[in-house]
Amino acid sequence: MSGCLVALATLAGGPAPAADRPPSVIVVLADDLGWGDVSCQGGSVPTPAIDRLAREGRRFTSGYCSASTCTPTRYSLLTGEYAFRRPGTGIAPPNAPAVIQPGTPTLPLALRQAGYATAVVGKWHLGLGEKGQGPDWNGRLAPGPLEIGFDHCFILPTTNDRVPQVFVAGDRVRNLDPADPLWVGDKKPSADHVNGVDHRDRLTMDWSHGHNGTIHNGIGRIGFYTGGQAARFRDEDLADAWVDESVRWMEAQQAADPARPFFLLFASHDIHVPRVPHERFAGRSGLGPRGDCIVEFDWCVGEITAALERLGIADDSIVIVCSDNGPVLDDGYRDDAAEKLGDHRPAGPFRGGKYSVYEGGTRTPFIAWGPGRIAPGVSAEIVCTIDLPRTLATLAGRPPAAERFPDSDDVLGALLGVADATGRESLVQQDNGTSGRFGYRSGKWKLVRQPAANAKRGKPRPPRDALYDLASDPGETTDVGGTFPEVVARLAAELDALVRRR
């Protein structure tokens, strides 16, 4: 048993974990959930299940994801590598090939090698299929999760505002009828194809920008598809389907081998667009569909936690709640997200949100819960989803070699709440990885690098590097680079070195 775990058992006053079994780990990854979207951090929408984990576990006020869009964050969470180091890690289109290729060191592979059963349930958005080919929607969808360390997968292949609206179970589209093959493309397949531009009268949720391809369930999507009618799902049923699948899988693991730990990545689609919660959550928040999806996500957290307790394995488990990027209001649909916002501040006190390298883009909820293993409290230590590969491999008793997970720090002590343990010292924050924009946090300092403005557009050229003191100015309102040029120079040199390294 690692020194961190022994120290923590004494610190927490709880039972020491079994020496012959590291804990099972469930990472609950929200989508577009902002720092201020949970009520334990000032949110207006009650999130009792998340608040309970924060109260009984460890809440990190400086918890981050590594990018302010989903595909690069998911890449980094699984590989421990900044996504900007690899081409093809931007937001994946519907027909994208596998972003993570077989042979890549990954978190699930490391845990499987340590004896864990592994599963991913929920949104994938990391591509499927061979390079240069992409998904074979009517055949075997490989490579995919099963080729990079997951034993089991039940996923939405892209994201639900992109086509197709089908589940992938294992390596095939679930319930696909061979007599009704699935076709996915980026252009309208026929003049009369039902889409959001030509058939706006058929929409139950109108689009504001971009989401005007194939209409399914009364909602326009990005891209086009035909066929696969028996395989298509209803938006309202996503959360239920994934909770049911996750609970069944955990129950099966316990029945097969109670002594074997498991790793589950539960990748929710809430609160990403289109925001279509199940009917029993509709209207619950008073803030429109976006708020209702926060309620639905909180329910998912509660159901996962309740399953662990019902199975009697909560004391041998750790749950980590985090998000893939910060919040956004209008992200392509007219769903009253801005109109019904009221006093709610999705990013809390921070500037920016999704697509931004300001704090609101990547500083997100980060809560770790494990009865008897994690010391309750609030921590200001810097931790990031990119740290999960190295940290969880160490937790499993298999600290990885230095060359694996190159940008992932071991923050196990901070995660568990061991006295005097520290998080990471610095963090690069990216957007989708192609703009040249970066944030770089080092201690209390934050450097924001903006690319030069396009001179043809006649816009003023902003300072290339702006400096903010997060201790006194968490909202990044005042550039103090002129007062601390030596800090700008130091942070700029560190960022340059990190970005250049391949």
N, C-alpha and C positions, 0 to 999 in steps of 0.2 A: 504494500500500500504506500502511495507517495507521501512524502513529508507534508505536502499541502493538505491532503485529506486527513492525515492524523491530527495536524494542528487545528484544522477546521472543526473536527469532531469535538475536540476539547473546547474550542472557542464557542461553538454554537450550543454547547450543553446538551447535545443530542446524542443518539447512539452512533457509535463508530460504524461506518459502512463495512460490509463483509470484505475481508481481505482478498478473497478469491473472485470477487465480482465487481468490476467497475460499474458505475451507474448507467442505466439506460438514459438516452438523451433524446428529447423532442425539441426541435427548433421550429417554432411557430413564426413563419415569415409573413407579415402583413404586406399589402401592396398599396403604396401611396399614403400610408398612415403617418401623419405628422407628429412631431414632438408634443404639440399641444392638443392632440386629438383624444388623448386619454384623460379621464377625470382625475387621476392621481397626479397629473401635471397641469391641472387647471382647466381641462377641457369641459365644455358645457354639456356634453353627452355622457350620461352615466356609464361607466365601464366597470361594473362591480367585480367581474371575474379577473380582469387584468389588475385592478386595484388590490385584490386579495393577494395575488402573486407578488405585487410590489411591496405590500405590507409585510408579508411573511418571508419574502426573499430579498433580493438586492436590486435596487433601482439605480441605474447609472444615468446621471444628469448629463454626462458627456459620452453617451453611447452614439455610435455612428454606423452608417453603411458607407461603402467606399465610393459610390457614384450616385448621382441624382437621377438616374434612370435605371430601369429594371434589368435588362440583359447584362450590362457590365457588372452590376452589383451581384447578380446571381453567379456569374462567372467567377468573380473574386471570392465569394462565399465558399464555393466548391473547390477552388484551386489554390487559394491563398496567394494569388498573384494579382497585382493591379491590372485591370483590363486594358488600360492604354498601352500596355506592353505588347499586346497581341492584336493584329488586324482582324477584322470581322467580329469584334465583340460589341459593336453598337446595337441599337434596338433591332432585334431580328425580325425580318419580314416573314409572312406566312410560309413561304417555301424555302426558308433558310436551311442549309445543311447543319449538321451537328457542330456547334461552336466549340465544344470540348471534345477533342478526339481521343479515341482509345489509346492507352499508354500514358496519358497525362496523369500525374499524381493528383489525387482528389481526396477530399474529406471522407466520402463514403468508402472509397477503396482502402484508406488507411484504417478506418474502423472495422471494416470487414476482415482485414488482415489481423486485427487485434481480437477477432472472435465475435464481432457484433453481427447480428442480422440487420439489414439496411433496407430502407424504403423511402420513396418520395411519393407524396400524394398532393395533388393540386396543380397550380400553374407552373409550367416548365419554362417556356420562352427562351430556350437555349438551342433551338434548331434540332432537326432530326434528319438522318440520312447521310449518305456519302458526300464528300466535297465534290463540287461541280455537278451534283445531281439533285441533292435535296431529298425531301420525303417521297417515298413511294406509298401514297395514301391508300392504295388498294392491295398492298403487300406487306412485307416486313419493314418496319420503321427502325432501321439500324444503320449506323450506330446511334445510340440514344442513352437513356439512363442506365440500362442494363449493362452497357459496355464500359461504363466508367465507375462501377463500384456498387450500384444499387441492385439488390436481390429482387426487389418488387417495385413496380411503379403503376400508378393510376393517375394519369395527368391530362390536363388541357394542354395541347401541344404548343400553342402560341400564347396569346392573351385574348381575352374575350371580346375586345373591340376589333380583333383581327379574325379573319376566317381561318379554319372552319370551326363550327360549334359542335365538336365531337370529343369524346374521351378516347385516350389511348391507354389500353390495358396491356401491360407487358410491352410487346413490340408491334401491336396491331390496333387498328381502330376497332373499338368495341361495338358490337351489334351491326357491323357493316354487312349489307346484303350484296353479294357478288353481282346480282342482277341489276343493282343500282349503284354503279361505281361512283366514287368521289373524284371530282375534278376541282383543283384549286389553281387560281391564276391571278394576275394583276391587271387584266383587261377584261372588259365586259364580253362574255362569251357569245352573246347574240343580241340583236337589236331589241328584242322584247324582254330581255332578262330583267327581272324585278330588282330595282336598285333605288337607292335613296335620292338620286337626282331626278330620274324620270317618273318615279312613283312615290313622291313625297306624301301623297294622301294616304298611303298604306302604313305610314309610320305611327307607332304609339309613343315613340320618343324621338323628337326631332334632333337633327345634328346641327352643330354650329360651325364646324369645320372638319373636313377630311373624312368623316365617317359616313360616307354615302355610297358605298359599294353594295354588295348583296344584302338584301333585307332578310333577316331571320328573327322570328319572334317579335315582329313589329319594330325592329331596330336595325339601322344601317350599320355596316361594318367596313373595316379597311380591307380591301381585296374582294375577290369574287369566288364563288364556288357553286357547284351544282352536284346533284346526286346525294347519296348517303342519307336519305331521309330517315331511315330507321335508326341511324346512329346519332342523330342530332339530339341535343338536350335542350331543356328549358332553362333560361338564365336564372330564374328564381330557385332552381333546385341545386345549384352548384355547391353551396355550403353544406347542405344536408348530405349530398353524395360523398363529399370528401370527408366529413366527420364520420359517416357510417363506415366508409372504407378503412379509415384510420383505426377506428375502434375494433373493427373485425380483425384487422391485421395484428394489432397489439394482443388481442385475445388469442389469436392463433399462435403467436410467439410464446405466450405463457403456457398454452396447452402443450405445445411441442417440446419446450425445454425451458422450464422456469428459471434455471440457473444462467441462461444465456442472455446477456444484455442486448438491447436493440437501439438503433438510431433511426428516427423518423424525421424527415423534413416535411413538415406540413405547410405547404405554400399556398396560402389563401389567395383568392382573387379580390376579396374585399380590401380596400375600398376603391379599387380601380374602376374606371368606366368600362362598359355601361353599368351604372349603379342600379341594379335591379334586385333588391333583397327579396327573400321569401315573403309571401303575403303576411305571415304572422309578425314580421318585423316592420312592415310598411306603415309609416306614420308614427312610429314609436318615439322618434327623437325630437320631432318638431322642427327639425332643420332640413327637411327634404330627404331625398334618396341618399345623399352622401352621409348624412347623420344616421339614417336608418341602417346603412351598411356598416357603420362603426358599431352599432348595437349588435348586428349579426356577427361581426368578427369577434366581439367580446363573448357572445354565446359560444362560438367555436372554441375559444380558449377555455371556457368553463366546462364544455363537454369533454375535451381532452384531459383536463385535470381530473374531472369526476371519474373518467374511465380508469386512470391510474390508481385512484383511491379505491374504486370498486374492485380492481384486480389485486389490491393489497401490495402494490409495488411503488407507491409514491415515495417512500423513504429510500428506495433504491433507484430513484429517477431524478433527472434534472430537466426542467422546462425553461427554454430561453425564448422570450417574446421579443421580436425585433421587426424592422420594416425595410423594404428594399430601396426606398427613397422617401423624400419629403412630400408634402401635400400639394395638391393642385385643385383648383375649383373648376373652371370651365376647361375640360380636356377633350372637347370635341362634341359634346352633347348639351342640349338645353335641358338641364335637370334641376334648376333652381339652387344649385350649390352656392352661388354667390348671392342670389336674391334672398335666401333664407338663412344666411350665415349668422345674422344678429351680432352678438358680442363674442361669439366663438372665434378663437384665434388658432387655426390649425397648426401653425408653426410655433406657437407659443411666443416667446419674446424675440425670436430670431428672424432675420431678414431672408427673403427668398423662399423657394420651395422646389418642387420637382423641376428638373432641367437646369437648376442653378448651382453654382459653386459657393454661394453664401451658405451660412450655417443651416438655414431652413431647408436646404436641399439634401443634406446628408446627416444632420444631427436629428436623430429619430428616437422613438421609444426603445429602450433596451433594458430588459428585466430578466433576471435569472432567479429561479425558484427551485429549491430542493430541500425538503424538510430533513433536518439532521445533517445536512451537508453544506448548506450555504448559510452564512451568517446574515440575518436580516439587517437591513440598513440602507442608507442612501450614500452613494459613492460618487465623487467627482472625478475619479480616474478615467482616462481616455481608453475606451475599448471600441472595437469595430467588428462588424461581421466578417471582415477579411481575416480576423484573428481566430476564427472558429476552427479552421483546419489544424493549425499547430496546437492550439489550446486543448481541443477535444482529443487529439491524438495523444497528447501528454496525459490527459485525464484517463485515457484507456490503457495507460502503461506502456505506450509505444512512442516515445518522443521521436519526431521525425528528424532525418538528417538535415543539415543546414541547407543543402541545395533544393530540398523539397519545400514547397510553400514559401517562396523566397520573400514575400512581402508580409507574411503572417507572423505576428508576435505571439509568444506564449504569455497570456494574461490570466493563467489559471488561478494564481493566488488572488488577484483582484476579483475575478469572477466568483470565487468561493467566499471572499471576505476575510482572508487571512490577514492578521494584523501586520501593518506596515508594507503589505504587498502593493505594487504599483502596476499601472496599466502601461500603455505604449507612450513613448515620449513625443512622437510626431505622427502626422497622418496627411497623405495626399488625398484631396477630394477632387473628383472629376465629374463632368457632366456626361454626355454621351461619348466622349473620348475623341471627337473629331474637330472640335472648335478651337483648341489651343487654350481654352479656359481651364484654370486650375485654382483650387484653394489649397493652402498648405498651413496646417496648424502645428505649432510647436510651443508647448506650454500654454501660456496665456496669449501668445501672439498668433495672429492669423494674417497670412499673405494672400491676397486675391490677385491673380494674374489674368488680365483681360487681353485678348488679341487686339492689335491696332485696328481702328475703325477703317472701313473701306473708303478710301479717299474719293472714289467716284460718287459716293452717296452724299458727299459734302458734310458728313457728320464730324463733330469735334473728336479728336483723338484723346481718349481717356488715358490716365496714367497707366503704364504697363503693369506696374506692381503697386497695389495699395496695401497699407498696413493698418490692422485694427487691433486694439487691446481688448480682448474678449472679457477680461476680468472687470473692466469698467464700462465696456461698451459691447455687450453681447449682441446687440442689434446691428452691429457693423455700420454705424451711422457716420462716423468721423474718421477719415483717413489721417493717421498720425505719422505717416512715412516721412514727412518733412522734418518732424521733430526727432525721429529715431532712424536716421539714414543707415547707421551701422547695423541695426536690426534688419532693415530691408535688405541690405547687402548680404548678410549672413543667411537669412531665410531664402533669398533668391538663389544663392549658390547651392544651398542644400536641395532646393527643389530642382534646379537644373541637373544636379548630379543624379537625383532619383529618376527623373524623366528620361535622361539619356541612357541609363542603365538598362540593358536588355538581357 
